[in-house]
Amino acid sequence: EELQFNMAADQILLSDPNAFFGGLLNIAEDIKSTDKKTWLEDNQNKRSEWVIEHLRNLELTTGSNKWPKDAIHPLQLSINVQEAMSDGDHLVFDGGNTHFWSEIAVNLVGKKNHLSLGSVMHPGSYSLLGVGVSFALSAKRLNPKENVVLITGDGAFLSGGLSIEAAFQENLPIVVIVDNNGGLDCISQQQERLFSSGTHFATDFRDIPFHDLVKGLGGYGELVTKSSEIIPSVKRAIKSGKPACINVKTKGVISPIVEATSDKRDKASIE
């Protein structure tokens, strides 16, 4: 009964998997005989419309009078990072909203720019924080001649980012992009929507110089405060040949999946 309160889906069905897939197989022939021959083309057109819609929404959001001057949207960050990458490069996500915005950006850039990444790794549907650096190190170990870029939230980096020391020990020059919005944004946004006070607790960070931390270890680091600086800084980090960190100051924006889920979760006993 509470399934619908903890999942964002158009249709929610609680069923035994065997019975569900068995039922699909039983009607498979009917589906084949009645389905449109233009199914693939229809879906490709829908995807194109979806890409145009999201890019337009991003433009409207960041171009409005309410948007702070020079503030960087997390979706724009992920788009620009991927625009600095090349075919065959490997991309890793870590975080809450950072993960979800980056998932959207992969589809946008893949369709718009025809970028063909070597692989994409993320922390799973439940966004297990802190796995990004370890994933990126593993990808680099397996693909030593190819670029590996990690886009991580600041909270996610604090949850497991110090394992970057292994990048220096094993000479694995990964590039870490920190989506630095100043806190556990995904958690604070849900707290504000679920707490009766409308406030959040213990989710704000100080101004942490992630780039200086990596530079102090012997790597490459830059601080980025404008979207126009993202692509050049990522290219410089890749070219450095060192474990690198680009610390990007962003504005926290709730992602569609977190917004949809938190709208339901206030009714669920899990909270």
N, C-alpha and C positions, 0 to 999 in steps of 0.2 A: 504493500500500500504506500509506503514512504519512498519507493524507488524514484518516483517522479520529482520528489523534493531535492534529490541529490544529483540529478543528472540533467544536462541540458540537451534535449533531443526533440525532434519534431513529433515522433511517435515512440512511445515507450511500451514495450511488451515484456511481460514477465512469463517466461516459458522454459520448459525443459529443452535444452539445445537439440537433443536427438529428435524430439517431436517437431520442433520448429523447422529444422533443416529437412526432415523427412517430408513435411508438408510442402516446403518449397520445391523439392524434387518432384512431388506428385503433380504439381501444376506447371512444371518447367516447360512441358511441350505446349501447353496452352499459351504460356507467355511468349514462347518463340513464334507461334503461329499468328499471334495478334499484335506483337510489338512492331513498332515502326522500323523500317529498314534504315531510317535516318537517325537511329538512336545515337551513334557515335558523333555524328555531325551536330545534332541537337545539343549534346553535352559539351562539345567543344565551344559552341556558340554561347552556351550558358556560362562557361568558364570565362570567356572573353568579356561578357557583360559584368561578371562578378569582379574581374580585375579592374575594369574601367570604373565601376562603382566605388571600390575601395580606394583607388587612387584619387578619385574626385572627392570622396569624404575626407581624405587626408589633407587635400589642398584646401577644402573649405574650413576645416578645423584650424589648421595652422595659419590660415589667411584671415581669420576673423579678428575683430577688434578685441575680443576677450583673451586671445592667445598672447602670452607674454613675448615681447620682442626677443628674437634670437633663441627662444626656447626650442629644444630639440625633442620632437615626438619619438617615442620608442620604435614605432613602425618605420619612421624615416631613417632612424639609426640603422636598423637591420637592412633596409633597402640599400642604403649607401654602402654599408660594409660589403654586401654581396656584389654591388657594382664595382667594387675595388678588387674582387676576386676573379679568377680565371677558370675556364673549363678544366675539370679534373681536380680542382681544389676540394678540400674536405671541410665541412662546416659542422660545428657542434653548438647546441644551445644548452643553457642552464638557467633556471630561475622559474618564477611564477609568471607574471605578466610578460617578462622578457621572453620566456619560452613561447607563450601563445602569440605574441606579436610577431616573433621571428618565424613561426609556422606560417602565418599569413604572408609574410614577406617572401618566403621561399616560393610560394605559388605565384605571387605578383611578379617577381624578378624572373622566374623560370619562364613565364608566359610572355612577358614584355620584352625581356632582353635575351631570351633563349639561352640562359646560362645552364650549362650541364655540369653539375657538381659531381665529384667523385663519390661522395657519400654525405649523408646528413644523419647526425646522431642527436638525440634529445633525451631528456630525463623521464620519459614516459608520460602517460595520461595524467598521473597525479603529481607531476613536477617535483620529483625527489631532489631537493636542493643539495648542491655541493658536489655533484658528480662530474661537472663539466671539465675541470682540469684533468681529472683522471681519464675521462673519455678522450680528450684531446691528445694526451700523452700516448694513449694506446693507439690512436689513429696515426700519430706521427711515427711511432715505433714500427708500425706495419707498413707505412708509406713514407720512408725517410726522405725521398726526393720530391715529395709533393707538399704543398702548403696546407697547413691545418689552422683554421681560425675558429676561435671560441667566442660566442656572444653570451655573456653571463650577466645576471643581475648582481648588484652589489651585495645583497644579502646572500645570494648563492655563492659568491666568491668567498665571503666570510665564513661560509659553512664548510668549505673544503678547498679553498684556493691556495692554502699554503703548501699543498702538495706540489705546487709549481717548482719547489726546490728540486724535485726529481728531473725537471726539464734541464736544469744546470748540471746535475750529476751525470745524466745520461746523454747530454748534448742533443736535446730534442727541442729545437727552436719553434715552439708554438706561438701563435699570436692571440692574446686575450683582449677582447673588447669588453670593458665594463660599462654596462648600462647603469650609470650612477644617478639614481633619483633620490638618494638620501635616506633610504630606509627599506624595510620589508613592506614594500608598496602593496603587493598583492594581499598581504594579511591586514594591513591597516585599512585598506578600502573595504574589505569584508567586515572588519570590526565596526567601521562607521555605519555600514548598512544594517548590521545586526544588533549592535548595542543600542539600548534605549536612549543613552546619552548622546548618541551620534558622534562619539569621539573614538580615538584609537589609543592603544596603550603599549609601551615598550617596543615600538617598531621603528622609531626614528634613529638615524645614525648621525654622528658628527661628520664633518667634512673630511673624509678619509682620502689621503693621497695614494691611491692604488698604484699609479704610475711610478711614484717615487719609491714605493716598496719594491717593485720589480727592478728598478734602476739600482737600488741599494744592494740587491742580490747579484748585480752584475749584468742585468739585462737592459733592454731598450724600453723607454717609456715616454709617453706624451700625454698632456692634458688637452682635451678638446671641449670648447664651449660653444662652437657654432657649427651648423650642419655642413657648411662649405668646407670645413676643415677635415671632415671625416674621411673621405676617399683618399686625399693626399697622405694623411697620417697613417692609414692602414697600409698603403703601398710602401711608405717608408719603413714601417715596422716589419713587413715581410722582407724587404730588401736588406734590413739590418743583419739578418742571419742569426739573431739572438732570440732567446725567450723574451717576448715583448708584451707590454700592456699599454693599451690606449684607454685612458680614463675619460669617458664621455659624460659630461653633465647633461642630464635629460630631465624632462618634466614627467612626473608619474601620471599615466593615463590608464584607467581601468580597461582591460581587454574585454572583448565581447563574451568570451567563455566565462570569465570570472563574474562579469555582470549578470549573465544569464543564470549561473549557478547560485550566486548569492541571493538573487531574487527569490529562489525557491527554498534555500536552506534555513531560513528563519522559521520555517514551519516544521522542520525535521527534528527528531529527538537526538540526532547525532550532535547537534549543537547544544 
